[in-house]
Structure formats: structure tokens, C-alpha cells
């Protein structure tokens, strides 16, 4: 059976997924990146290989996305590399063909994608303030000694949500501590935090954007039913949370790979990549005033690729070297 592999490597999580010709998810892996994207991709490939019968499938295409999409593409031999906006839009459109708005909140950033007639016409990203992201919610859950999986259910039990200042993660935490010391119930504090973070998102990321239904909510934070409810109350419309909301970027990358590789041969290096040794180094090019930092990717003591230079000099040298090796 032909399958397609999608890989989304972010600062917090690394997601891998195998889909079939009909975009059905056959297997998925969601693990923490832990600051080591190469090891995370290798671990993800190993777990994915263990979850399926490799004798019964053929990986016919591979797509990568996320902040480490170029790095992961080199490691696995990707056929297509796409930005997160495109990957999330493709995945959401496959699930809800008439989707007009995508809310995506991940571990370190948040996005708003506007689609009309299946085409991305506008988007906004917030990569500066951590308020509302998964990592911030993890911190607050740990501080309150509540499992993050139960965070949303606490919010739903609230009868009197507390007004929390959510414009900044530092202010939000300070205000929560202050309100907690005043004796407010935990569920009211959590509900207030959810409401504050949603207001922050709509005022910053959603400012000036026309949010129309259907609205799809994806990313790891979409699992928080308290945040979902807060969005529904603020927007006055239903919010759709996909079954595989946490890995929609990987699904989008896999779908794009499927569309790109229907007639060609894949560059996928195989699941055995998980057992190879990779290393990353860098140097400063001093041939011009730009002083570019050039990144080297080495596999088993063999240079795979370079990037980072503005002029493309080192990348071109690498291509010439590969031609000589082939000859």
C-alpha cells in the first residue's frame, strides 16, 4: 500500500504521520523535541516504523514543515518542504473543504490563517509573546499542580471566572498569583486565564482580520476544552477541533507530498535513518562584510549539505562536489 510521510518539527514538539491515498491517518507519533531536532526525528521514525508492518507499505513521498523543516528534510530525504502556514491550511481544507478561518496555537507561537474559496488570502503570526501558547499553559498547570490534560475541564466547572490580565505572559502569571492569594477558586482562576489568553490572541493575532465560520482550531492547545469554550464565547460561533488537531502540520505536509509525488520517485532514505549518526557544525564566512553563519550537516562523516549563506556560494560548492562524487 502506498503511504505518504509528513514531518513537522517545531521548538516544542516533533510530529510524524503516515497517511494513505485517501488522507486517512494510518499511524502517528507526537513527541517532545527537547532542543534536539535531529534526535527527535530519528526517534519519531523509529517509533513510526515499530507501529506499522513495513513489509505491507511503501513510502511514496515525504514532506516536511515546521521551524526545522530544512534540517529534517536533509535527514530523511524529503521530496517537498513547505512552510507551516501552507501545511496547516492544506490539512484543514482536506478535513473541512469550506473552512474560512484556522486558529493554530502551538507550543511557542500562534497563528491565524484566513482562507477564501480554499486559498490562503491572509495570515498573522505571534512569535514574540508566549501568553496563550502551550508552553505557557504547561507552566501554569505545573505551578497549580494540575495535569495539563485536566486544565480545560477545571475551566468548564467555573461559575465565576476571574478577570485576569492576559496581555503579557508575565502580567498574566503575576495577576494569577495575586488573585490566588485573594482566595479565588482554582477553577475560576483557570477559566479566567483561558478567557484572558483568548482575548490576547484575538486582540493581537486576530486584530483587523475577518474571522468567519467555519473555524478550525488546531495545534496542541486545541486539546484544552477551556480555551475552545472561551473562543466560542468570544466569537459567538462554533469552533471545530479536528481529531488529529495536534499533528495537522504533519498531515498537511504528507498531503502535499502525496500531490507532488504521484508520478515521480521519492527521495526518502528509509526508516533506517534512525540508526545513523548525524552532526551539525557551523563557521563564519569572512569572504564579504555579511559574515554569514554557514551550517554544515554531516552524516556518518560525510557532508550532506550546507546552508545559511546569503549569496549561495557554499551551497553551490556543495552541489559541485556532489557532481564530482557521482562522476
Order of alpha helices (4+ residues) and beta strands (2+ residues): beta-beta-beta-alpha-beta-alpha-beta-alpha-beta-beta-beta-alpha-alpha-alpha-alpha-beta-alpha-beta-alpha-beta-beta-beta-alpha
